[in-house]
Structure formats: structure tokens, C-alpha cells
Amino acid sequence: MSPHQFERLISDLVAREGLDVNQRRGGPHDGGVDVIATTPGGDKLAVQCKHTTKETPVGISAVRELNGITGPVYHADIAILVTNSTFSKPSAKFAQQQNIILLSRWVLVRWATWGEPLLDILELEETAGLAA
């Protein structure tokens, strides 16, 4: 799967959740966010995809970049970073501190392949903004 195909897959999965996908954009000029969607409750979701062909964990720089643009640039309420790999410990710690949701390969498998709703996987409350 190419990085572009990965971004398209994530966009399709977000749409499958019942969110209104406002932007499907990827590649070098995506502004740091590949998918922008709106929840039924009106919250804005910004998703950055990190596809890799290696088993290298996604580092903290990707999380910091998403954190720096989610609010100021995209005015998003919820930030998600998704990868077909894993995340480094520093990136996971920083994401937790900044309320950024990280979806690793195994979460992605549950979501994409097994059809589990994202809300169930993350065990989010309705107040988190992803529920109708």
C-alpha cells in the first residue's frame, strides 16, 4: 500500500464512522493534516497519517507538528495521528499530555479489518466529541 492509498483508507474509515469528511488531502503539500472531518455533534477532527514501509516507530516530531497546527491552523477540536507502525515512547507521552489520539497498527487493524467502531476502540465518552 502506498502512502496515498493509506491516506485514502483512513479517509474512508472516518467516513464509515458517520463523520462528514470535508477534506481528503495528502502528500507533501497537505499542510500537516490529511483528513478533516466534522462529527455529527459539530466538532472538527484533524487526522494526520504516517505510513511507513519499515518497522520504525513514529517519533515525537510528527506529534509535535500535529499539535502545533491542529488548533491554530485548522481550528480542530480533536487531533488524531494514525500509522501502520507504532509510536515511540516520547511521542506517546507527549501525545497524552496534549490530548492527541494515537492510533497504531494494531488499533488500525481492529478499526479497518474487524469493523470495530472507533469509539468502541478508544472507549471515548460522548463528551469527547466523536459521538452523535
N, CA, C and O atoms as a MOPAC input file, in Angstrom:
PM7 MOZYME 1SCF
protein

 N      0.84600 1    -1.18000 1     0.00000 1
 C      0.00000 1     0.00000 1     0.00000 1
 C      0.88800 1     1.24000 1     0.00000 1
 O      1.83700 1     1.34200 1     0.77800 1
 N      0.57200 1     2.15200 1    -0.86100 1
 C      1.33800 1     3.40200 1    -0.93400 1
 C      0.85500 1     4.37300 1     0.14700 1
 O     -0.22300 1     4.18700 1     0.71000 1
 N      1.64600 1     5.39800 1     0.43400 1
 C      1.18300 1     6.40900 1     1.38600 1
 C     -0.14500 1     7.04900 1     0.97100 1
 O     -1.00200 1     7.30700 1     1.81700 1
 N     -0.31400 1     7.30500 1    -0.33500 1
 C     -1.56700 1     7.88900 1    -0.81400 1
 C     -2.74400 1     6.93400 1    -0.57700 1
 O     -3.81700 1     7.36700 1    -0.15600 1
 N     -2.55200 1     5.65900 1    -0.84200 1
 C     -3.60500 1     4.66600 1    -0.59800 1
 C     -3.93200 1     4.58000 1     0.89400 1
 O     -5.09100 1     4.41400 1     1.27500 1
 N     -2.90400 1     4.69500 1     1.72800 1
 C     -3.10400 1     4.66800 1     3.18000 1
 C     -3.96500 1     5.85600 1     3.61600 1
 O     -4.89400 1     5.69700 1     4.40700 1
 N     -3.65600 1     7.03000 1     3.10300 1
 C     -4.43900 1     8.22400 1     3.43200 1
 C     -5.88800 1     8.06500 1     2.98100 1
 O     -6.81300 1     8.45800 1     3.69200 1
 N     -6.07600 1     7.49200 1     1.80800 1
 C     -7.43400 1     7.26700 1     1.29200 1
 C     -8.19400 1     6.27700 1     2.17600 1
 O     -9.37900 1     6.46200 1     2.45100 1
 N     -7.49800 1     5.22600 1     2.61800 1
 C     -8.10900 1     4.24600 1     3.52100 1
 C     -8.58800 1     4.92300 1     4.80700 1
 O     -9.70800 1     4.68900 1     5.26000 1
 N     -7.74400 1     5.74800 1     5.37900 1
 C     -8.11200 1     6.42500 1     6.63000 1
 C     -9.29100 1     7.35500 1     6.38900 1
 O    -10.20500 1     7.41400 1     7.21200 1
 N     -9.28900 1     8.07100 1     5.29300 1
 C    -10.41300 1     8.94600 1     4.95400 1
 C    -11.70500 1     8.14400 1     4.83400 1
 O    -12.74900 1     8.55900 1     5.33800 1
 N    -11.63100 1     7.00300 1     4.17100 1
 C    -12.81400 1     6.14700 1     4.02900 1
 C    -13.29000 1     5.61000 1     5.37500 1
 O    -14.49300 1     5.50300 1     5.61000 1
 N    -12.36100 1     5.27500 1     6.25100 1
 C    -12.73300 1     4.78500 1     7.58300 1
 C    -13.40300 1     5.88200 1     8.41200 1
 O    -14.36100 1     5.62400 1     9.14000 1
 N    -12.89600 1     7.09100 1     8.29400 1
 C    -13.51200 1     8.21800 1     9.00500 1
 C    -14.93900 1     8.42100 1     8.49700 1
 O    -15.85900 1     8.63700 1     9.28600 1
 N    -15.11500 1     8.35300 1     7.20000 1
 C    -16.46300 1     8.49500 1     6.62000 1
 C    -17.36500 1     7.35000 1     7.07800 1
 O    -18.55200 1     7.56100 1     7.32400 1
 N    -16.82100 1     6.15500 1     7.19200 1
 C    -17.59700 1     4.99400 1     7.65000 1
 C    -18.12500 1     5.19500 1     9.07500 1
 O    -19.14900 1     4.62300 1     9.45000 1
 N    -17.42600 1     6.00300 1     9.85600 1
 C    -17.83800 1     6.30100 1    11.22900 1
 C    -19.03500 1     7.25300 1    11.25900 1
 O    -19.59100 1     7.51600 1    12.32600 1
 N    -19.42800 1     7.76600 1    10.10600 1
 C    -20.55400 1     8.68100 1    10.04800 1
 C    -20.15200 1    10.13800 1    10.14200 1
 O    -21.00500 1    11.00600 1    10.32900 1
 N    -18.87300 1    10.41800 1    10.01700 1
 C    -18.40000 1    11.79100 1    10.04100 1
 C    -18.43700 1    12.37300 1     8.63300 1
 O    -18.28200 1    11.65100 1     7.64800 1
 N    -18.64100 1    13.66400 1     8.55000 1
 C    -18.66100 1    14.36600 1     7.27500 1
 C    -17.22800 1    14.74100 1     6.92100 1
 O    -16.64900 1    15.62500 1     7.55400 1
 N    -16.65100 1    14.09000 1     5.93000 1
 C    -15.27000 1    14.35900 1     5.53100 1
 C    -15.25500 1    15.61100 1     4.66100 1
 O    -15.81500 1    15.63200 1     3.56500 1
 N    -14.60400 1    16.65200 1     5.17300 1
 C    -14.53500 1    17.93300 1     4.48600 1
 C    -13.30800 1    18.05500 1     3.59900 1
 O    -13.31200 1    18.80200 1     2.62100 1
 N    -12.26100 1    17.32100 1     3.94300 1
 C    -11.01000 1    17.42300 1     3.19400 1
 C    -10.32600 1    16.07300 1     3.15900 1
 O    -10.16300 1    15.41200 1     4.18500 1
 N     -9.93300 1    15.67900 1     1.97300 1
 C     -9.09800 1    14.49300 1     1.77700 1
 C     -7.90000 1    14.98100 1     0.99400 1
 O     -7.95100 1    15.16100 1    -0.22300 1
 N     -6.84700 1    15.18500 1     1.70900 1
 C     -5.66500 1    15.73400 1     1.05500 1
 C     -4.44400 1    15.10100 1     1.70100 1
 O     -4.39900 1    14.93800 1     2.92100 1
 N     -3.49300 1    14.75900 1     0.92400 1
 C     -2.27100 1    14.18300 1     1.44700 1
 C     -1.09800 1    14.60100 1     0.61200 1
 O     -1.23000 1    15.39900 1    -0.31500 1
 N      0.02900 1    14.07300 1     0.93600 1
 C      1.23000 1    14.37500 1     0.18100 1
 C      2.02300 1    15.51400 1     0.77300 1
 O      1.73600 1    15.97500 1     1.87800 1
 N      3.01500 1    15.96600 1     0.04400 1
 C      3.93400 1    16.96300 1     0.58500 1
 C      3.32300 1    18.34800 1     0.81400 1
 O      3.90400 1    19.15600 1     1.53800 1
 N      2.18000 1    18.63500 1     0.22400 1
 C      1.57300 1    19.96000 1     0.38100 1
 C      0.24200 1    19.89300 1     1.13100 1
 O     -0.66600 1    20.68000 1     0.86400 1
 N      0.13200 1    18.95200 1     2.06700 1
 C     -1.14500 1    18.78000 1     2.77600 1
 C     -1.27900 1    19.68100 1     3.99400 1
 O     -2.32100 1    19.68200 1     4.64900 1
 N     -0.24300 1    20.44500 1     4.30700 1
 C     -0.31700 1    21.34600 1     5.44300 1
 C     -0.25800 1    20.63200 1     6.77800 1
 O     -0.59800 1    21.22300 1     7.80300 1
 N      0.16300 1    19.37800 1     6.79600 1
 C      0.31100 1    18.63600 1     8.04900 1
 C     -0.89900 1    17.84100 1     8.46100 1
 O     -0.85300 1    17.13500 1     9.46900 1
 N     -1.98900 1    17.93100 1     7.70900 1
 C     -3.20700 1    17.18700 1     8.02900 1
 C     -3.73700 1    16.57000 1     6.73900 1
 O     -3.85000 1    17.24200 1     5.71400 1
 N     -4.06000 1    15.28600 1     6.80500 1
 C     -4.52200 1    14.57400 1     5.61400 1
 C     -6.03900 1    14.51900 1     5.49800 1
 O     -6.57700 1    14.53200 1     4.39100 1
 N     -6.72400 1    14.45900 1     6.61800 1
 C     -8.18100 1    14.34800 1     6.60600 1
 C     -8.75800 1    15.32800 1     7.61800 1
 O     -8.30100 1    15.39800 1     8.75900 1
 N     -9.75600 1    16.07700 1     7.19400 1
 C    -10.51200 1    16.94100 1     8.09500 1
 C    -11.95800 1    16.50800 1     7.99900 1
 O    -12.50600 1    16.37100 1     6.90600 1
 N    -12.57100 1    16.29500 1     9.14600 1
 C    -13.95700 1    15.84400 1     9.17300 1
 C    -14.69700 1    16.53500 1    10.30500 1
 O    -14.09700 1    17.08100 1    11.23200 1
 N    -16.00600 1    16.49500 1    10.20100 1
 C    -16.86700 1    17.07800 1    11.22400 1
 C    -17.74300 1    15.97700 1    11.80200 1
 O    -18.32900 1    15.18500 1    11.06500 1
 N    -17.82800 1    15.93600 1    13.11800 1
 C    -18.66000 1    14.94500 1    13.78600 1
 C    -20.12300 1    15.36600 1    13.70200 1
 O    -20.41600 1    16.53000 1    13.43000 1
 N    -21.04200 1    14.43400 1    13.93300 1
 C    -22.45600 1    14.81200 1    13.96000 1
 C    -22.74600 1    15.89500 1    14.99700 1
 O    -23.68900 1    16.67100 1    14.84200 1
 N    -21.93900 1    15.94500 1    16.04900 1
 C    -22.11000 1    16.96000 1    17.08000 1
 C    -21.48800 1    18.30100 1    16.74400 1
 O    -21.62600 1    19.25800 1    17.50500 1
 N    -20.78900 1    18.38400 1    15.58600 1
 C    -20.21000 1    19.64800 1    15.14700 1
 C    -18.74400 1    19.85300 1    15.46900 1
 O    -18.17700 1    20.88900 1    15.12500 1
 N    -18.11300 1    18.87600 1    16.13000 1
 C    -16.68900 1    19.01700 1    16.41900 1
 C    -15.86500 1    18.73900 1    15.17300 1
 O    -16.22600 1    17.90000 1    14.34700 1
 N    -14.76200 1    19.44900 1    15.05000 1
 C    -13.87700 1    19.28900 1    13.90200 1
 C    -12.72600 1    18.35300 1    14.27100 1
 O    -12.10000 1    18.48500 1    15.32300 1
 N    -12.47200 1    17.41100 1    13.37700 1
 C    -11.46400 1    16.37800 1    13.57900 1
 C    -10.35300 1    16.56700 1    12.55700 1
 O    -10.62800 1    16.71400 1    11.36600 1
 N     -9.09900 1    16.56500 1    13.00600 1
 C     -7.94500 1    16.65400 1    12.11100 1
 C     -7.14300 1    15.36300 1    12.24300 1
 O     -6.75300 1    14.97200 1    13.34300 1
 N     -6.90100 1    14.70500 1    11.10900 1
 C     -6.19900 1    13.42400 1    11.11400 1
 C     -4.95400 1    13.52100 1    10.24900 1
 O     -5.02000 1    13.91800 1     9.08500 1
 N     -3.82900 1    13.15900 1    10.82500 1
 C     -2.57200 1    13.07300 1    10.08900 1
 C     -2.19900 1    11.60000 1     9.96500 1
 O     -2.23600 1    10.86600 1    10.95200 1
 N     -1.84600 1    11.16900 1     8.77600 1
 C     -1.48200 1     9.77700 1     8.50600 1
 C      0.02700 1     9.67000 1     8.32500 1
 O      0.64400 1    10.48500 1     7.63900 1
 N      0.60600 1     8.65700 1     8.94900 1
 C      2.03400 1     8.37900 1     8.79400 1
 C      2.19300 1     6.93400 1     8.36100 1
 O      2.10500 1     6.01200 1     9.17100 1
 N      2.42700 1     6.75600 1     7.08100 1
 C      2.61100 1     5.42200 1     6.50200 1
 C      4.10000 1     5.13300 1     6.40600 1
 O      4.88500 1     6.00000 1     6.02100 1
 N      4.48500 1     3.91600 1     6.75500 1
 C      5.88300 1     3.52800 1     6.66500 1
 C      5.99700 1     2.12400 1     6.10200 1
 O      5.09800 1     1.29800 1     6.26600 1
 N      7.09900 1     1.86700 1     5.44500 1
 C      7.36500 1     0.52400 1     4.95100 1
 C      8.33900 1    -0.19600 1     5.87400 1
 O      8.69200 1    -1.35200 1     5.64200 1
 N      8.76500 1     0.49400 1     6.91200 1
 C      9.69400 1    -0.08400 1     7.88700 1
 C      8.98000 1    -0.23900 1     9.21900 1
 O      7.87200 1     0.26500 1     9.40100 1
 N      9.60200 1    -0.92000 1    10.12400 1
 C      9.04200 1    -1.10500 1    11.46200 1
 C      9.47600 1     0.01700 1    12.40900 1
 O      9.47500 1    -0.16500 1    13.62600 1
 N      9.83800 1     1.14600 1    11.87000 1
 C     10.31100 1     2.26500 1    12.67600 1
 C      9.13900 1     2.96900 1    13.34400 1
 O      8.17700 1     3.33700 1    12.67100 1
 N      9.20500 1     3.16400 1    14.67400 1
 C      8.12400 1     3.89300 1    15.34700 1
 C      8.06600 1     5.35300 1    14.89900 1
 O      9.08800 1     5.95600 1    14.57100 1
 N      6.87200 1     5.89900 1    14.89300 1
 C      6.69000 1     7.32100 1    14.59800 1
 C      7.23800 1     8.10900 1    15.77800 1
 O      6.89800 1     7.83800 1    16.93000 1
 N      8.07400 1     9.07200 1    15.48800 1
 C      8.73900 1     9.84400 1    16.52600 1
 C      7.95000 1    11.05500 1    16.99200 1
 O      6.88500 1    11.37900 1    16.46600 1
 N      8.50200 1    11.69900 1    17.97800 1
 C      7.83700 1    12.82400 1    18.63100 1
 C      7.67000 1    14.02100 1    17.69400 1
 O      6.74600 1    14.81100 1    17.88300 1
 N      8.52600 1    14.17600 1    16.70300 1
 C      8.41400 1    15.34000 1    15.81600 1
 C      7.07300 1    15.35500 1    15.07100 1
 O      6.50100 1    16.42300 1    14.85200 1
 N      6.57700 1    14.19700 1    14.68700 1
 C      5.28300 1    14.13600 1    13.99200 1
 C      4.15200 1    14.55800 1    14.92400 1
 O      3.20800 1    15.22300 1    14.49500 1
 N      4.24200 1    14.17800 1    16.18000 1
 C      3.21200 1    14.53900 1    17.16100 1
 C      3.28000 1    16.02800 1    17.46600 1
 O      2.25000 1    16.69100 1    17.57900 1
 N      4.48400 1    16.54600 1    17.59700 1
 C      4.64600 1    17.98300 1    17.84500 1
 C      4.11600 1    18.81100 1    16.68000 1
 O      3.47400 1    19.84200 1    16.88200 1
 N      4.38900 1    18.35400 1    15.46700 1
 C      3.89300 1    19.07400 1    14.28700 1
 C      2.36800 1    19.12200 1    14.28600 1
 O      1.77400 1    20.17900 1    14.06800 1
 N      1.74400 1    17.98700 1    14.52700 1
 C      0.27700 1    17.94800 1    14.56100 1
 C     -0.25600 1    18.82800 1    15.68000 1
 O     -1.24100 1    19.54100 1    15.49000 1
 N      0.37200 1    18.78800 1    16.82500 1
 C     -0.05500 1    19.60600 1    17.95600 1
 C      0.02600 1    21.09700 1    17.61800 1
 O     -0.84200 1    21.87600 1    18.01200 1
 N      1.06400 1    21.48500 1    16.89200 1
 C      1.26400 1    22.89500 1    16.56900 1
 C      0.29900 1    23.46400 1    15.55600 1
 O      0.11600 1    24.68000 1    15.49600 1
 N     -0.32800 1    22.60900 1    14.75300 1
 C     -1.20700 1    23.12300 1    13.70500 1
 C     -2.68200 1    22.80300 1    13.91400 1
 O     -3.54400 1    23.44000 1    13.30900 1
 N     -2.97900 1    21.83700 1    14.75300 1
 C     -4.36700 1    21.39700 1    14.91100 1
 C     -5.29700 1    22.54200 1    15.28500 1
 O     -6.31100 1    22.75800 1    14.62100 1
 N     -4.96800 1    23.26600 1    16.32500 1
 C     -5.81700 1    24.36800 1    16.76400 1
 C     -5.61300 1    25.64400 1    15.97500 1
 O     -6.56100 1    26.17100 1    15.39300 1
 N     -4.38700 1    26.15100 1    15.94500 1
 C     -4.15100 1    27.44100 1    15.30200 1
 C     -4.44900 1    27.48700 1    13.80200 1
 O     -4.96000 1    28.49300 1    13.31000 1
 N     -4.14500 1    26.43300 1    13.08300 1
 C     -4.31000 1    26.44700 1    11.62800 1
 C     -5.66400 1    25.88200 1    11.20300 1
 O     -6.35200 1    26.46400 1    10.36500 1
 N     -6.03700 1    24.75000 1    11.78500 1
 C     -7.25300 1    24.06100 1    11.34000 1
 C     -8.44800 1    24.25500 1    12.26400 1
 O     -9.56200 1    23.85200 1    11.92700 1
 N     -8.23500 1    24.85800 1    13.40500 1
 C     -9.30200 1    25.09800 1    14.37700 1
 C    -10.03900 1    23.80000 1    14.71300 1
 O    -11.26200 1    23.77400 1    14.85100 1
 N     -9.25900 1    22.73200 1    14.84000 1
 C     -9.83400 1    21.41500 1    15.11900 1
 C     -9.97800 1    21.19600 1    16.62100 1
 O     -9.17800 1    21.68000 1    17.42100 1
 N    -11.01500 1    20.45900 1    16.97400 1
 C    -11.27500 1    20.12100 1    18.36900 1
 C    -10.57800 1    18.82200 1    18.77200 1
 O    -10.24900 1    18.62400 1    19.94200 1
 N    -10.35800 1    17.94200 1    17.80000 1
 C     -9.79400 1    16.62700 1    18.06900 1
 C     -8.68100 1    16.36200 1    17.06600 1
 O     -8.85900 1    16.55800 1    15.86400 1
 N     -7.53200 1    15.91600 1    17.56700 1
 C     -6.38800 1    15.58200 1    16.71200 1
 C     -6.08800 1    14.09400 1    16.82000 1
 O     -6.02000 1    13.53200 1    17.91400 1
 N     -5.91000 1    13.46700 1    15.65200 1
 C     -5.58600 1    12.04200 1    15.60700 1
 C     -4.38800 1    11.84900 1    14.68900 1
 O     -4.33600 1    12.39700 1    13.58800 1
 N     -3.43100 1    11.06400 1    15.15900 1
 C     -2.28600 1    10.66900 1    14.35100 1
 C     -2.35900 1     9.15500 1    14.20200 1
 O     -2.36300 1     8.42600 1    15.19400 1
 N     -2.41500 1     8.68800 1    12.96100 1
 C     -2.58400 1     7.26000 1    12.70100 1
 C     -1.41900 1     6.74300 1    11.86300 1
 O     -0.95000 1     7.41600 1    10.94600 1
 N     -0.95900 1     5.53400 1    12.19300 1
 C      0.15500 1     4.93800 1    11.47400 1
 C     -0.07100 1     3.44100 1    11.28200 1
 O     -0.84400 1     2.81200 1    12.00400 1
 N      0.61200 1     2.89900 1    10.30700 1
 C      0.60900 1     1.46000 1    10.12300 1
 C      1.77300 1     0.82800 1    10.89500 1
 O      2.08100 1    -0.34900 1    10.71000 1
 N      2.40200 1     1.60200 1    11.74300 1
 C      3.52200 1     1.15900 1    12.56300 1
 C      3.15700 1     1.34200 1    14.03400 1
 O      2.03100 1     1.06100 1    14.44500 1
 N      4.11200 1     1.81000 1    14.81200 1
 C      3.91000 1     2.07800 1    16.23500 1
 C      4.40300 1     3.49000 1    16.53500 1
 O      4.82500 1     4.21100 1    15.63000 1
 N      4.34900 1     3.87900 1    17.79600 1
 C      4.81600 1     5.18900 1    18.22400 1
 C      5.92500 1     5.02200 1    19.25900 1
 O      5.90500 1     4.09000 1    20.06300 1
 N      6.87900 1     5.92800 1    19.22700 1
 C      7.94700 1     5.90100 1    20.22400 1
 C      7.37800 1     6.28400 1    21.59100 1
 O      6.31900 1     6.90600 1    21.67100 1
 N      8.06700 1     5.92200 1    22.64400 1
 C      7.61600 1     6.28100 1    23.99400 1
 C      7.52000 1     7.79400 1    24.17700 1
 O      6.52500 1     8.27100 1    24.72300 1
 N      8.52500 1     8.57300 1    23.73700 1
 C      8.38800 1    10.02900 1    23.87800 1
 C      7.18800 1    10.59600 1    23.11500 1
 O      6.52300 1    11.51300 1    23.59600 1
 N      6.91000 1    10.05100 1    21.92500 1
 C      5.76000 1    10.56800 1    21.17400 1
 C      4.45600 1    10.21300 1    21.87400 1
 O      3.52600 1    11.02000 1    21.89300 1
 N      4.37500 1     9.02500 1    22.44600 1
 C      3.16700 1     8.61800 1    23.17200 1
 C      2.96300 1     9.48100 1    24.41700 1
 O      1.83800 1     9.87700 1    24.72300 1
 N      4.02700 1     9.76600 1    25.11700 1
 C      3.92600 1    10.59800 1    26.31800 1
 C      3.47700 1    12.02100 1    25.96700 1
 O      2.59400 1    12.57700 1    26.62100 1
 N      4.08400 1    12.59900 1    24.94000 1
 C      3.72500 1    13.95200 1    24.53200 1
 C      2.27900 1    13.99900 1    24.04300 1
 O      1.53900 1    14.92500 1    24.37200 1
 N      1.88500 1    13.01300 1    23.26700 1
 C      0.50700 1    12.97400 1    22.76400 1
 C     -0.49000 1    12.91600 1    23.90500 1
 O     -1.52400 1    13.58300 1    23.86400 1
 N     -0.19000 1    12.13300 1    24.91200 1
 C     -1.08400 1    12.03200 1    26.06700 1
 C     -1.19200 1    13.38100 1    26.77500 1
 O     -2.28300 1    13.78600 1    27.17600 1
 N     -0.08400 1    14.06400 1    26.92800 1
 C     -0.07900 1    15.38000 1    27.58200 1
 C     -0.88300 1    16.41200 1    26.79800 1
 O     -1.46400 1    17.32200 1    27.38900 1
 N     -0.92200 1    16.27800 1    25.46800 1
 C     -1.58500 1    17.25400 1    24.61000 1
 C     -2.95900 1    16.80600 1    24.12300 1
 O     -3.57500 1    17.47600 1    23.29400 1
 N     -3.43600 1    15.67800 1    24.63400 1
 C     -4.74500 1    15.12800 1    24.23300 1
 C     -4.83100 1    14.82800 1    22.74000 1
 O     -5.85800 1    15.06300 1    22.10300 1
 N     -3.74700 1    14.31000 1    22.20000 1
 C     -3.71900 1    13.85600 1    20.81000 1
 C     -3.92600 1    12.35200 1    20.82100 1
 O     -3.27100 1    11.63400 1    21.57600 1
 N     -4.82800 1    11.88400 1    19.99000 1
 C     -5.13500 1    10.45900 1    19.92400 1
 C     -4.17300 1     9.79000 1    18.94200 1
 O     -4.04800 1    10.21700 1    17.79500 1
 N     -3.49800 1     8.74000 1    19.40300 1
 C     -2.58500 1     7.98100 1    18.56400 1
 C     -3.20500 1     6.63800 1    18.22800 1
 O     -3.66200 1     5.91600 1    19.11300 1
 N     -3.21800 1     6.30700 1    16.95100 1
 C     -3.73100 1     5.02000 1    16.50500 1
 C     -2.59400 1     4.25300 1    15.83600 1
 O     -2.14600 1     4.61700 1    14.74900 1
 N     -2.13700 1     3.19900 1    16.48500 1
 C     -1.05700 1     2.38200 1    15.94600 1
 C     -1.61700 1     1.28400 1    15.05100 1
 O     -2.82900 1     1.16500 1    14.87700 1
 N     -0.73700 1     0.50300 1    14.50000 1
 C     -1.10900 1    -0.57500 1    13.57700 1
 C     -2.18700 1    -1.48400 1    14.16600 1
 O     -3.14800 1    -1.82400 1    13.47600 1
 N     -2.04400 1    -1.87600 1    15.41300 1
 C     -2.98100 1    -2.85900 1    15.98300 1
 C     -4.35700 1    -2.25700 1    16.20800 1
 O     -5.36400 1    -2.95400 1    16.07900 1
 N     -4.41500 1    -0.99700 1    16.53700 1
 C     -5.70600 1    -0.32000 1    16.64900 1
 C     -6.32000 1    -0.17700 1    15.25700 1
 O     -7.52400 1    -0.35800 1    15.07600 1
 N     -5.48700 1     0.14400 1    14.29200 1
 C     -5.94600 1     0.28000 1    12.91600 1
 C     -6.52800 1    -1.03800 1    12.38800 1
 O     -7.53200 1    -1.03200 1    11.67500 1
 N     -5.90900 1    -2.14600 1    12.73300 1
 C     -6.42200 1    -3.45600 1    12.31100 1
 C     -7.81300 1    -3.68800 1    12.89100 1
 O     -8.71700 1    -4.13800 1    12.18800 1
 N     -7.97900 1    -3.38100 1    14.16300 1
 C     -9.29400 1    -3.54400 1    14.79200 1
 C    -10.33600 1    -2.66400 1    14.11000 1
 O    -11.46800 1    -3.09300 1    13.89100 1
 N     -9.96100 1    -1.45600 1    13.78200 1
 C    -10.87000 1    -0.49600 1    13.17600 1
 C    -11.17500 1    -0.85900 1    11.72100 1
 O    -12.34000 1    -0.90900 1    11.32600 1
 N    -10.14000 1    -1.11100 1    10.93100 1
 C    -10.31200 1    -1.31900 1     9.49500 1
 C    -10.75500 1    -2.73300 1     9.13800 1
 O    -11.67100 1    -2.91800 1     8.33700 1
 N    -10.11600 1    -3.71400 1     9.72300 1
 C    -10.35000 1    -5.09400 1     9.32100 1
 C    -11.50500 1    -5.74300 1    10.06900 1
 O    -12.33800 1    -6.42200 1     9.47100 1
 N    -11.54900 1    -5.53400 1    11.35400 1
 C    -12.58300 1    -6.18200 1    12.16400 1
 C    -13.85700 1    -5.36900 1    12.23300 1
 O    -14.87100 1    -5.84800 1    12.74000 1
 N    -13.82000 1    -4.13000 1    11.72500 1
 C    -15.02000 1    -3.30200 1    11.67800 1
 C    -15.45900 1    -2.73100 1    13.00200 1
 O    -16.58900 1    -2.26000 1    13.13000 1
 N    -14.57800 1    -2.76400 1    14.00000 1
 C    -14.94300 1    -2.18400 1    15.29300 1
 C    -15.05600 1    -0.67000 1    15.16000 1
 O    -14.18600 1    -0.03600 1    14.56200 1
 N    -16.10300 1    -0.09300 1    15.70200 1
 C    -16.21900 1     1.37100 1    15.66300 1
 C    -15.06900 1     2.02700 1    16.42500 1
 O    -14.63000 1     1.52900 1    17.46200 1
 N    -14.60600 1     3.11200 1    15.91300 1
 C    -13.50300 1     3.83000 1    16.53800 1
 C    -13.82300 1     4.19800 1    17.98300 1
 O    -12.95900 1     4.11400 1    18.85600 1
 N    -15.05500 1     4.60300 1    18.23000 1
 C    -15.44300 1     4.97400 1    19.59500 1
 C    -15.29000 1     3.81300 1    20.56000 1
 O    -14.84800 1     4.00500 1    21.69400 1
 N    -15.64300 1     2.62700 1    20.13300 1
 C    -15.50100 1     1.45900 1    20.99300 1
 C    -14.03700 1     1.14800 1    21.26100 1
 O    -13.65800 1     0.79600 1    22.37700 1
 N    -13.23500 1     1.28100 1    20.24200 1
 C    -11.81100 1     1.00600 1    20.39600 1
 C    -11.17900 1     1.97100 1    21.38900 1
 O    -10.40200 1     1.56200 1    22.25300 1
 N    -11.50600 1     3.22700 1    21.26700 1
 C    -10.90600 1     4.25200 1    22.11600 1
 C    -11.60700 1     4.40200 1    23.45100 1
 O    -11.09300 1     5.05200 1    24.36100 1
 N    -12.77800 1     3.80300 1    23.56700 1
 C    -13.58000 1     3.90500 1    24.78700 1
 C    -13.80700 1     5.35200 1    25.18900 1
 O    -13.64900 1     5.73000 1    26.35000 1
 N    -14.18600 1     6.16000 1    24.18500 1
 C    -14.43400 1     7.57200 1    24.43000 1
 C    -15.86000 1     7.78900 1    24.91700 1
 O    -16.77500 1     7.04800 1    24.55800 1
 N    -16.02800 1     8.79100 1    25.72000 1
 C    -17.34100 1     9.20900 1    26.16900 1
 C    -17.96000 1    10.11600 1    25.10300 1
 O    -17.24300 1    10.63700 1    24.24900 1
 N    -19.24300 1    10.30500 1    25.14100 1
 C    -19.88900 1    11.20500 1    24.19500 1
 C    -19.33400 1    12.60900 1    24.28800 1
 O    -19.33200 1    13.33500 1    23.29400 1
 N    -18.86400 1    13.01100 1    25.45500 1
 C    -18.34400 1    14.36500 1    25.63400 1
 C    -17.02300 1    14.56000 1    24.92500 1
 O    -16.55200 1    15.69200 1    24.82400 1
 N    -16.40400 1    13.49700 1    24.43000 1
 C    -15.15400 1    13.64200 1    23.71500 1
 C    -15.37000 1    14.20700 1    22.32100 1
 O    -14.41200 1    14.58500 1    21.64700 1
 N    -16.63300 1    14.26900 1    21.88000 1
 C    -16.92400 1    14.93200 1    20.63100 1
 C    -17.09200 1    14.03400 1    19.42500 1
 O    -17.45600 1    14.52200 1    18.35500 1
 N    -16.84300 1    12.75000 1    19.55300 1
 C    -16.95400 1    11.88400 1    18.39100 1
 C    -18.31800 1    11.20200 1    18.29200 1
 O    -18.63300 1    10.59900 1    17.26600 1
 N    -19.10800 1    11.28700 1    19.31800 1
 C    -20.40400 1    10.63700 1    19.29100 1
 C    -21.49200 1    11.63200 1    18.91200 1
 O    -21.36700 1    12.83500 1    19.14300 1
 N    -22.54300 1    11.11300 1    18.33800 1
 C    -23.65400 1    11.98400 1    17.93900 1
 C    -24.42700 1    12.47000 1    19.14200 1
 O    -25.39600 1    13.21400 1    18.99300 1

